């Protein structure tokens, strides 16, 4: 779940990604800006956990590999230096699950708040290249751009 909002101010429109916080902060945002829509990207937590837990990095350079989408040429080794890759603690499945649970608990009240105002539009899926065209089409229709 990722929550974002499109905000119109002085005839200009902008998009705020990952709206987090409390309902009282959302109410303050509403007092200061016209929030048109909140986009909810509904990706199953199992999919997110699987993808993030397959992420490995080369600590010296920050190069990132994903075992599915961008695997190293040699398993467990950096393509350039041949040095060992490591997995960050927060990329391990147990950590990802805890982060997602916390994120869900934080965003649910915000999604409920904006859902009550009929401002939430959800896009469900497991692949960016499938979800993104639907988001682009929606935003183009909504903004006329």
mmCIF file of the C-alpha atoms, coordinates in Angstrom:
data_MODEL
# 
_entry.id   MODEL 
# 
loop_
_atom_site.group_PDB 
_atom_site.id 
_atom_site.type_symbol 
_atom_site.label_atom_id 
_atom_site.label_alt_id 
_atom_site.label_comp_id 
_atom_site.label_asym_id 
_atom_site.label_entity_id 
_atom_site.label_seq_id 
_atom_site.pdbx_PDB_ins_code 
_atom_site.Cartn_x 
_atom_site.Cartn_y 
_atom_site.Cartn_z 
_atom_site.occupancy 
_atom_site.B_iso_or_equiv 
_atom_site.pdbx_formal_charge 
_atom_site.auth_seq_id 
_atom_site.auth_comp_id 
_atom_site.auth_asym_id 
_atom_site.auth_atom_id 
_atom_site.pdbx_PDB_model_num 
ATOM 1   C CA . UNK A 1 1   ? 0.000   0.000   0.000   1.00 0.00 ? 1   UNK A CA 1 
ATOM 2   C CA . UNK A 1 2   ? 1.339   3.393   -0.920  1.00 0.00 ? 2   UNK A CA 1 
ATOM 3   C CA . UNK A 1 3   ? -0.659  6.480   -0.408  1.00 0.00 ? 3   UNK A CA 1 
ATOM 4   C CA . UNK A 1 4   ? -0.187  9.695   -2.372  1.00 0.00 ? 4   UNK A CA 1 
ATOM 5   C CA . UNK A 1 5   ? -2.222  12.749  -3.145  1.00 0.00 ? 5   UNK A CA 1 
ATOM 6   C CA . UNK A 1 6   ? -2.563  15.268  -5.918  1.00 0.00 ? 6   UNK A CA 1 
ATOM 7   C CA . UNK A 1 7   ? -2.749  18.826  -4.621  1.00 0.00 ? 7   UNK A CA 1 
ATOM 8   C CA . UNK A 1 8   ? -3.950  21.930  -6.456  1.00 0.00 ? 8   UNK A CA 1 
ATOM 9   C CA . UNK A 1 9   ? -2.641  25.310  -5.318  1.00 0.00 ? 9   UNK A CA 1 
ATOM 10  C CA . UNK A 1 10  ? -3.011  28.622  -7.123  1.00 0.00 ? 10  UNK A CA 1 
ATOM 11  C CA . UNK A 1 11  ? -4.067  26.948  -10.347 1.00 0.00 ? 11  UNK A CA 1 
ATOM 12  C CA . UNK A 1 12  ? -1.104  24.585  -10.245 1.00 0.00 ? 12  UNK A CA 1 
ATOM 13  C CA . UNK A 1 13  ? -1.314  20.904  -9.515  1.00 0.00 ? 13  UNK A CA 1 
ATOM 14  C CA . UNK A 1 14  ? 1.302   18.771  -7.848  1.00 0.00 ? 14  UNK A CA 1 
ATOM 15  C CA . UNK A 1 15  ? 1.548   15.267  -6.539  1.00 0.00 ? 15  UNK A CA 1 
ATOM 16  C CA . UNK A 1 16  ? 2.630   14.363  -3.022  1.00 0.00 ? 16  UNK A CA 1 
ATOM 17  C CA . UNK A 1 17  ? 3.966   10.846  -2.811  1.00 0.00 ? 17  UNK A CA 1 
ATOM 18  C CA . UNK A 1 18  ? 3.655   8.643   0.249   1.00 0.00 ? 18  UNK A CA 1 
ATOM 19  C CA . UNK A 1 19  ? 1.334   10.654  2.390   1.00 0.00 ? 19  UNK A CA 1 
ATOM 20  C CA . UNK A 1 20  ? 2.068   9.472   5.883   1.00 0.00 ? 20  UNK A CA 1 
ATOM 21  C CA . UNK A 1 21  ? 1.177   10.757  9.253   1.00 0.00 ? 21  UNK A CA 1 
ATOM 22  C CA . UNK A 1 22  ? -1.927  11.151  11.279  1.00 0.00 ? 22  UNK A CA 1 
ATOM 23  C CA . UNK A 1 23  ? -5.485  12.012  10.395  1.00 0.00 ? 23  UNK A CA 1 
ATOM 24  C CA . UNK A 1 24  ? -4.998  15.361  12.141  1.00 0.00 ? 24  UNK A CA 1 
ATOM 25  C CA . UNK A 1 25  ? -2.083  16.075  9.773   1.00 0.00 ? 25  UNK A CA 1 
ATOM 26  C CA . UNK A 1 26  ? -4.316  15.137  6.826   1.00 0.00 ? 26  UNK A CA 1 
ATOM 27  C CA . UNK A 1 27  ? -6.978  17.502  8.131   1.00 0.00 ? 27  UNK A CA 1 
ATOM 28  C CA . UNK A 1 28  ? -4.355  20.261  8.323   1.00 0.00 ? 28  UNK A CA 1 
ATOM 29  C CA . UNK A 1 29  ? -3.300  19.480  4.747   1.00 0.00 ? 29  UNK A CA 1 
ATOM 30  C CA . UNK A 1 30  ? -6.947  19.748  3.693   1.00 0.00 ? 30  UNK A CA 1 
ATOM 31  C CA . UNK A 1 31  ? -7.282  23.132  5.392   1.00 0.00 ? 31  UNK A CA 1 
ATOM 32  C CA . UNK A 1 32  ? -4.331  24.495  3.435   1.00 0.00 ? 32  UNK A CA 1 
ATOM 33  C CA . UNK A 1 33  ? -4.666  22.723  0.079   1.00 0.00 ? 33  UNK A CA 1 
ATOM 34  C CA . UNK A 1 34  ? -7.327  21.243  -2.149  1.00 0.00 ? 34  UNK A CA 1 
ATOM 35  C CA . UNK A 1 35  ? -6.541  17.523  -2.148  1.00 0.00 ? 35  UNK A CA 1 
ATOM 36  C CA . UNK A 1 36  ? -8.247  16.163  -5.270  1.00 0.00 ? 36  UNK A CA 1 
ATOM 37  C CA . UNK A 1 37  ? -7.337  12.528  -5.145  1.00 0.00 ? 37  UNK A CA 1 
ATOM 38  C CA . UNK A 1 38  ? -5.383  10.002  -3.142  1.00 0.00 ? 38  UNK A CA 1 
ATOM 39  C CA . UNK A 1 39  ? -3.843  7.214   -5.189  1.00 0.00 ? 39  UNK A CA 1 
ATOM 40  C CA . UNK A 1 40  ? -3.596  3.893   -3.416  1.00 0.00 ? 40  UNK A CA 1 
ATOM 41  C CA . UNK A 1 41  ? -1.208  1.372   -4.934  1.00 0.00 ? 41  UNK A CA 1 
ATOM 42  C CA . UNK A 1 42  ? -2.514  -1.951  -3.728  1.00 0.00 ? 42  UNK A CA 1 
ATOM 43  C CA . UNK A 1 43  ? 0.306   -4.472  -4.087  1.00 0.00 ? 43  UNK A CA 1 
ATOM 44  C CA . UNK A 1 44  ? 0.088   -7.705  -2.076  1.00 0.00 ? 44  UNK A CA 1 
ATOM 45  C CA . UNK A 1 45  ? 2.484   -7.711  0.846   1.00 0.00 ? 45  UNK A CA 1 
ATOM 46  C CA . UNK A 1 46  ? 3.773   -11.132 -0.207  1.00 0.00 ? 46  UNK A CA 1 
ATOM 47  C CA . UNK A 1 47  ? 4.863   -9.640  -3.541  1.00 0.00 ? 47  UNK A CA 1 
ATOM 48  C CA . UNK A 1 48  ? 6.621   -6.721  -1.841  1.00 0.00 ? 48  UNK A CA 1 
ATOM 49  C CA . UNK A 1 49  ? 8.306   -9.018  0.673   1.00 0.00 ? 49  UNK A CA 1 
ATOM 50  C CA . UNK A 1 50  ? 9.508   -11.374 -2.056  1.00 0.00 ? 50  UNK A CA 1 
ATOM 51  C CA . UNK A 1 51  ? 10.942  -8.569  -4.197  1.00 0.00 ? 51  UNK A CA 1 
ATOM 52  C CA . UNK A 1 52  ? 12.679  -6.703  -1.411  1.00 0.00 ? 52  UNK A CA 1 
ATOM 53  C CA . UNK A 1 53  ? 14.107  -9.868  0.129   1.00 0.00 ? 53  UNK A CA 1 
ATOM 54  C CA . UNK A 1 54  ? 15.764  -10.652 -3.216  1.00 0.00 ? 54  UNK A CA 1 
ATOM 55  C CA . UNK A 1 55  ? 17.688  -7.366  -3.136  1.00 0.00 ? 55  UNK A CA 1 
ATOM 56  C CA . UNK A 1 56  ? 21.438  -7.591  -2.539  1.00 0.00 ? 56  UNK A CA 1 
ATOM 57  C CA . UNK A 1 57  ? 24.019  -4.818  -2.537  1.00 0.00 ? 57  UNK A CA 1 
ATOM 58  C CA . UNK A 1 58  ? 27.725  -4.267  -3.025  1.00 0.00 ? 58  UNK A CA 1 
ATOM 59  C CA . UNK A 1 59  ? 28.616  -2.321  0.140   1.00 0.00 ? 59  UNK A CA 1 
ATOM 60  C CA . UNK A 1 60  ? 31.617  -0.521  -1.338  1.00 0.00 ? 60  UNK A CA 1 
ATOM 61  C CA . UNK A 1 61  ? 29.808  1.025   -4.305  1.00 0.00 ? 61  UNK A CA 1 
ATOM 62  C CA . UNK A 1 62  ? 26.119  0.798   -3.411  1.00 0.00 ? 62  UNK A CA 1 
ATOM 63  C CA . UNK A 1 63  ? 25.401  -1.172  -6.593  1.00 0.00 ? 63  UNK A CA 1 
ATOM 64  C CA . UNK A 1 64  ? 22.101  -2.962  -6.160  1.00 0.00 ? 64  UNK A CA 1 
ATOM 65  C CA . UNK A 1 65  ? 21.119  -6.327  -7.553  1.00 0.00 ? 65  UNK A CA 1 
ATOM 66  C CA . UNK A 1 66  ? 17.823  -8.163  -7.520  1.00 0.00 ? 66  UNK A CA 1 
ATOM 67  C CA . UNK A 1 67  ? 17.905  -11.916 -7.958  1.00 0.00 ? 67  UNK A CA 1 
ATOM 68  C CA . UNK A 1 68  ? 14.878  -11.762 -10.303 1.00 0.00 ? 68  UNK A CA 1 
ATOM 69  C CA . UNK A 1 69  ? 15.236  -8.459  -12.173 1.00 0.00 ? 69  UNK A CA 1 
ATOM 70  C CA . UNK A 1 70  ? 18.939  -7.618  -12.136 1.00 0.00 ? 70  UNK A CA 1 
ATOM 71  C CA . UNK A 1 71  ? 20.907  -10.642 -10.947 1.00 0.00 ? 71  UNK A CA 1 
ATOM 72  C CA . UNK A 1 72  ? 24.689  -10.515 -10.656 1.00 0.00 ? 72  UNK A CA 1 
ATOM 73  C CA . UNK A 1 73  ? 26.620  -12.409 -13.336 1.00 0.00 ? 73  UNK A CA 1 
ATOM 74  C CA . UNK A 1 74  ? 28.069  -14.656 -10.625 1.00 0.00 ? 74  UNK A CA 1 
ATOM 75  C CA . UNK A 1 75  ? 25.806  -15.531 -7.716  1.00 0.00 ? 75  UNK A CA 1 
ATOM 76  C CA . UNK A 1 76  ? 26.698  -13.568 -4.590  1.00 0.00 ? 76  UNK A CA 1 
ATOM 77  C CA . UNK A 1 77  ? 29.438  -11.516 -6.291  1.00 0.00 ? 77  UNK A CA 1 
ATOM 78  C CA . UNK A 1 78  ? 29.588  -7.942  -7.564  1.00 0.00 ? 78  UNK A CA 1 
ATOM 79  C CA . UNK A 1 79  ? 29.833  -7.777  -11.361 1.00 0.00 ? 79  UNK A CA 1 
ATOM 80  C CA . UNK A 1 80  ? 32.667  -5.237  -11.378 1.00 0.00 ? 80  UNK A CA 1 
ATOM 81  C CA . UNK A 1 81  ? 34.853  -6.081  -8.383  1.00 0.00 ? 81  UNK A CA 1 
ATOM 82  C CA . UNK A 1 82  ? 33.957  -9.726  -7.774  1.00 0.00 ? 82  UNK A CA 1 
ATOM 83  C CA . UNK A 1 83  ? 33.551  -8.874  -4.093  1.00 0.00 ? 83  UNK A CA 1 
ATOM 84  C CA . UNK A 1 84  ? 30.833  -10.442 -1.954  1.00 0.00 ? 84  UNK A CA 1 
ATOM 85  C CA . UNK A 1 85  ? 27.345  -8.983  -2.011  1.00 0.00 ? 85  UNK A CA 1 
ATOM 86  C CA . UNK A 1 86  ? 25.443  -8.477  1.230   1.00 0.00 ? 86  UNK A CA 1 
ATOM 87  C CA . UNK A 1 87  ? 21.819  -8.196  2.187   1.00 0.00 ? 87  UNK A CA 1 
ATOM 88  C CA . UNK A 1 88  ? 20.803  -5.290  4.390   1.00 0.00 ? 88  UNK A CA 1 
ATOM 89  C CA . UNK A 1 89  ? 19.065  -6.291  7.610   1.00 0.00 ? 89  UNK A CA 1 
ATOM 90  C CA . UNK A 1 90  ? 15.948  -4.345  6.644   1.00 0.00 ? 90  UNK A CA 1 
ATOM 91  C CA . UNK A 1 91  ? 15.740  -6.253  3.337   1.00 0.00 ? 91  UNK A CA 1 
ATOM 92  C CA . UNK A 1 92  ? 15.409  -9.618  5.076   1.00 0.00 ? 92  UNK A CA 1 
ATOM 93  C CA . UNK A 1 93  ? 11.879  -11.103 4.955   1.00 0.00 ? 93  UNK A CA 1 
ATOM 94  C CA . UNK A 1 94  ? 11.217  -10.785 8.700   1.00 0.00 ? 94  UNK A CA 1 
ATOM 95  C CA . UNK A 1 95  ? 12.180  -7.100  8.672   1.00 0.00 ? 95  UNK A CA 1 
ATOM 96  C CA . UNK A 1 96  ? 10.160  -6.383  5.533   1.00 0.00 ? 96  UNK A CA 1 
ATOM 97  C CA . UNK A 1 97  ? 7.062   -7.978  7.053   1.00 0.00 ? 97  UNK A CA 1 
ATOM 98  C CA . UNK A 1 98  ? 7.427   -5.850  10.195  1.00 0.00 ? 98  UNK A CA 1 
ATOM 99  C CA . UNK A 1 99  ? 7.884   -2.676  8.126   1.00 0.00 ? 99  UNK A CA 1 
ATOM 100 C CA . UNK A 1 100 ? 4.830   -3.470  6.015   1.00 0.00 ? 100 UNK A CA 1 
ATOM 101 C CA . UNK A 1 101 ? 2.721   -4.156  9.092   1.00 0.00 ? 101 UNK A CA 1 
ATOM 102 C CA . UNK A 1 102 ? 3.760   -0.807  10.567  1.00 0.00 ? 102 UNK A CA 1 
ATOM 103 C CA . UNK A 1 103 ? 3.121   0.920   7.237   1.00 0.00 ? 103 UNK A CA 1 
ATOM 104 C CA . UNK A 1 104 ? -0.326  -0.648  6.981   1.00 0.00 ? 104 UNK A CA 1 
ATOM 105 C CA . UNK A 1 105 ? -1.220  0.461   10.496  1.00 0.00 ? 105 UNK A CA 1 
ATOM 106 C CA . UNK A 1 106 ? -0.053  3.998   9.690   1.00 0.00 ? 106 UNK A CA 1 
ATOM 107 C CA . UNK A 1 107 ? -1.801  4.348   6.333   1.00 0.00 ? 107 UNK A CA 1 
ATOM 108 C CA . UNK A 1 108 ? -5.134  2.653   7.087   1.00 0.00 ? 108 UNK A CA 1 
ATOM 109 C CA . UNK A 1 109 ? -6.542  5.626   9.048   1.00 0.00 ? 109 UNK A CA 1 
ATOM 110 C CA . UNK A 1 110 ? -5.451  7.977   6.241   1.00 0.00 ? 110 UNK A CA 1 
ATOM 111 C CA . UNK A 1 111 ? -7.018  5.799   3.562   1.00 0.00 ? 111 UNK A CA 1 
ATOM 112 C CA . UNK A 1 112 ? -10.205 5.613   5.638   1.00 0.00 ? 112 UNK A CA 1 
ATOM 113 C CA . UNK A 1 113 ? -10.197 9.403   6.098   1.00 0.00 ? 113 UNK A CA 1 
ATOM 114 C CA . UNK A 1 114 ? -9.862  10.079  2.360   1.00 0.00 ? 114 UNK A CA 1 
ATOM 115 C CA . UNK A 1 115 ? -12.166 7.176   1.421   1.00 0.00 ? 115 UNK A CA 1 
ATOM 116 C CA . UNK A 1 116 ? -14.909 8.796   3.499   1.00 0.00 ? 116 UNK A CA 1 
ATOM 117 C CA . UNK A 1 117 ? -14.454 11.843  1.239   1.00 0.00 ? 117 UNK A CA 1 
ATOM 118 C CA . UNK A 1 118 ? -14.525 9.612   -1.873  1.00 0.00 ? 118 UNK A CA 1 
ATOM 119 C CA . UNK A 1 119 ? -11.020 10.764  -2.858  1.00 0.00 ? 119 UNK A CA 1 
ATOM 120 C CA . UNK A 1 120 ? -9.235  7.404   -2.916  1.00 0.00 ? 120 UNK A CA 1 
ATOM 121 C CA . UNK A 1 121 ? -8.589  5.716   -6.240  1.00 0.00 ? 121 UNK A CA 1 
ATOM 122 C CA . UNK A 1 122 ? -6.946  2.301   -5.934  1.00 0.00 ? 122 UNK A CA 1 
ATOM 123 C CA . UNK A 1 123 ? -4.766  0.537   -8.454  1.00 0.00 ? 123 UNK A CA 1 
ATOM 124 C CA . UNK A 1 124 ? -4.107  -3.140  -7.796  1.00 0.00 ? 124 UNK A CA 1 
ATOM 125 C CA . UNK A 1 125 ? -1.447  -5.372  -9.230  1.00 0.00 ? 125 UNK A CA 1 
ATOM 126 C CA . UNK A 1 126 ? 1.936   -6.952  -8.790  1.00 0.00 ? 126 UNK A CA 1 
ATOM 127 C CA . UNK A 1 127 ? 3.951   -5.403  -11.632 1.00 0.00 ? 127 UNK A CA 1 
ATOM 128 C CA . UNK A 1 128 ? 4.870   -1.757  -12.157 1.00 0.00 ? 128 UNK A CA 1 
ATOM 129 C CA . UNK A 1 129 ? 4.683   -2.010  -15.946 1.00 0.00 ? 129 UNK A CA 1 
ATOM 130 C CA . UNK A 1 130 ? 1.078   -3.238  -15.619 1.00 0.00 ? 130 UNK A CA 1 
ATOM 131 C CA . UNK A 1 131 ? -0.122  -0.757  -12.979 1.00 0.00 ? 131 UNK A CA 1 
ATOM 132 C CA . UNK A 1 132 ? 1.680   2.365   -14.235 1.00 0.00 ? 132 UNK A CA 1 
ATOM 133 C CA . UNK A 1 133 ? -0.190  2.745   -17.578 1.00 0.00 ? 133 UNK A CA 1 
ATOM 134 C CA . UNK A 1 134 ? -3.496  2.734   -15.671 1.00 0.00 ? 134 UNK A CA 1 
ATOM 135 C CA . UNK A 1 135 ? -2.217  5.415   -13.302 1.00 0.00 ? 135 UNK A CA 1 
ATOM 136 C CA . UNK A 1 136 ? -0.930  7.527   -16.206 1.00 0.00 ? 136 UNK A CA 1 
ATOM 137 C CA . UNK A 1 137 ? -4.256  7.240   -18.010 1.00 0.00 ? 137 UNK A CA 1 
ATOM 138 C CA . UNK A 1 138 ? -6.191  8.168   -14.873 1.00 0.00 ? 138 UNK A CA 1 
ATOM 139 C CA . UNK A 1 139 ? -3.986  11.180  -14.137 1.00 0.00 ? 139 UNK A CA 1 
ATOM 140 C CA . UNK A 1 140 ? -4.120  12.350  -17.773 1.00 0.00 ? 140 UNK A CA 1 
ATOM 141 C CA . UNK A 1 141 ? -7.918  12.179  -17.727 1.00 0.00 ? 141 UNK A CA 1 
ATOM 142 C CA . UNK A 1 142 ? -8.078  13.866  -14.315 1.00 0.00 ? 142 UNK A CA 1 
ATOM 143 C CA . UNK A 1 143 ? -5.676  16.692  -15.167 1.00 0.00 ? 143 UNK A CA 1 
ATOM 144 C CA . UNK A 1 144 ? -6.249  17.044  -18.883 1.00 0.00 ? 144 UNK A CA 1 
ATOM 145 C CA . UNK A 1 145 ? -2.510  16.696  -19.506 1.00 0.00 ? 145 UNK A CA 1 
# 
